[in-house]
Amino acid sequence: MLVIREAQLKAFEDRALDDYIKELAQHCREFAPALCKTLSDKQLHRALHQGIDRAESHGFTLRGPTRFYIEMMSPFGIRFDTDP
């Protein structure tokens, strides 16, 4: 019987998140090139991590709605959901 330990599962989840961040970063470079030119790769990845976390806090856990949330961050800012 194959047993997957918690640490192994975490490693798979981390890898999947890293791959998704890279995919979103590429999308953002195409979707909002002027904004992305002002950010380093590290800054962009950090902003995407924060965006994914904020999207999850609103119940967006699927790729499509999360990507839409990230797209809304581009013109309106990272805290657009709470900024009056």
N, C-alpha and C positions, 0 to 999 in steps of 0.2 A: 504494500500500500504506500502511496506517495503522500508525504506529509509536508505541507508548506508552513513554515514557521512565520510568526508575526513579523520578524525582521526581514524575511524574504519578501513578504507581501508589501511591506513598507517600501522596500527597494524598488519593486515593480511600480508602485504608485508614484514614487518620486520620479522615476524615469518617464512615466507617462505624462506627468505634469511638466517636466522639463521639455519633452517633445512638443507638448501643446503650447508652451510659452514660446518656443522657437517658431511654431506655425503662426501664432498670433502676432509675433514680432514682424514676421515677413508680411503678413496681411496689413499691419499698421503702417509699414513702410510704403505700401502701395496705396492704402486708404488715406493716409495723412502724411505725405512725404515732407511737407514743410515743417511740421511739428517734430517728426522723427529725426530730422537733420539737426535739431537743437539738443537731442539727447544722445548720450553714449549708449552702447548696447547694454551696459550694466544698468543704467538709469531706466531704459525702456523695459528691461526684464523686471526690475523692481516695481515699476508702475503697473505692469501687467499682473504681477503677483498680487499687488494690492487691489487691483480691479477685480481679479477673480475672487479674492476673499470678500470684497464688498458685494459682488454679484451673488455669491453664495449666501450672504447674510440676508438677502432679499428673496431667497428661494430659487435663484437661477443656478441650476446645477448641470444642465445639459449644454452641449457645445454651442448650439445656435443662439439661445438666449444670452449666454455668457459673452459670446462674440458681439452680439448687438449691444450689450452693456458696455463693453470695451469701446465699441465704435462711438457710443454716446459720450464717453469720456474725452474723446479727441476734441470736439468743438466746445464742450461745456465744462471740462475740468474733472479731475479725479473725484471730487466731492459733489458732483452735480446733483446727486440724489438727496443731499441734505442742505444744499445751499439755497436760501430763499431768493 
